[in-house]
Amino acid sequence: EVQLVESGGGLVHPGGSLKLSCAVSGTSARNTLSWVRQAPGEELEWVSTINIRSNNTYYASSVKDRFTISRDAAKNTLYLQMNSLKPEGTAVYYCSTDTAGRNRGQGTQVTVSS
């Protein structure tokens, strides 16, 4: 079983940047790790996925060219660099072993507001 612990959220102005981290422990047969988010009153939304074998990355159209997913295998850590943040990016961000967020951590709050 994989345990996931997110950190790095906070309050940022529109146009600002944040870098989220996710400490990954345990073992999994899955080849991918993902970020998902949930805005207030909304469903979980897939944000990005990385294939840990190929390092191929995938992004939702709403974040493409602004967010970057990466991982440090030596540190067992997943990252999400978020640039040019918009108010609609306000959400709880989770890392997950699946794109639907069924196995996710406790989340970290990101608030984009002036």
C-alpha positions in Angstrom: 0.0 0.0 0.0 1.2 3.5 -0.9 1.0 6.4 1.6 0.9 9.9 0.2 1.6 13.2 2.1 1.2 16.5 0.3 2.7 19.9 1.4 3.5 23.3 0.0 0.1 24.8 -0.4 -0.8 28.4 0.7 -2.1 31.7 -0.3 -0.8 33.3 -3.5 -1.8 36.3 -5.7 -3.1 35.8 -9.2 -0.1 35.3 -11.5 2.0 33.9 -8.7 3.7 30.5 -8.3 3.7 27.7 -5.9 5.5 24.3 -5.8 3.6 21.4 -4.2 5.4 18.3 -2.9 4.1 14.8 -2.2 6.1 12.4 -0.1 5.5 8.8 -1.4 6.1 5.8 0.8 5.2 2.1 0.5 5.1 0.0 -2.7 2.8 -0.1 -5.6 2.6 -1.9 -8.9 1.3 1.2 -10.6 3.4 3.0 -13.2 1.9 6.4 -12.7 1.4 9.2 -10.1 -1.0 12.0 -10.5 -2.2 15.3 -9.1 -5.9 15.9 -8.8 -7.7 18.9 -7.2 -11.1 19.7 -5.7 -12.5 23.2 -5.8 -15.1 24.3 -3.3 -18.4 22.7 -4.2 -16.9 20.9 -7.2 -16.0 17.3 -8.1 -12.5 16.0 -8.1 -10.6 17.1 -11.2 -7.6 15.5 -12.8 -4.7 17.9 -13.2 -1.6 16.0 -14.3 0.0 12.5 -14.5 3.6 11.3 -14.7 4.6 7.8 -15.9 7.4 6.9 -13.5 8.9 4.4 -15.9 9.1 6.7 -19.0 8.8 10.1 -17.3 6.2 11.0 -19.9 3.9 13.7 -18.5 0.3 14.6 -19.2 -1.8 17.7 -18.3 -5.3 18.9 -18.3 -5.9 21.5 -20.9 -6.7 24.0 -18.1 -3.2 23.8 -16.7 -1.1 22.9 -19.7 1.9 25.2 -20.2 1.5 26.6 -16.7 2.0 23.6 -14.4 4.9 21.1 -14.5 4.8 17.6 -12.8 8.0 16.0 -11.9 9.5 13.5 -9.5 12.7 12.9 -7.6 13.1 9.1 -7.4 15.9 9.3 -4.8 13.7 11.3 -2.5 10.5 9.4 -3.3 8.8 12.8 -3.9 6.4 14.0 -6.5 6.2 17.7 -7.3 3.8 20.1 -9.0 5.2 23.4 -10.1 2.4 25.8 -10.6 3.0 29.1 -12.4 0.7 31.9 -13.6 -1.9 30.8 -11.1 -5.5 31.9 -11.6 -8.3 32.4 -9.0 -10.0 29.3 -10.5 -7.0 27.3 -9.3 -8.2 27.7 -5.7 -8.7 24.1 -4.5 -7.4 21.3 -2.3 -4.6 19.6 -4.3 -4.0 15.9 -3.8 -1.5 13.5 -5.1 -2.9 10.1 -6.1 -1.9 6.7 -7.4 -4.7 6.9 -9.9 -6.2 9.6 -12.1 -9.6 9.5 -10.4 -8.1 10.3 -7.0 -9.4 7.1 -5.4 -6.2 6.6 -3.5 -5.0 10.0 -2.5 -3.3 11.8 0.4 -4.9 14.3 2.8 -4.4 17.2 0.4 -2.9 20.7 0.6 -5.0 23.9 0.3 -4.1 26.3 -2.5 -5.8 29.7 -2.5 -5.4 32.1 -5.3 -6.7 35.5 -4.4 -5.7 39.2 -4.4 
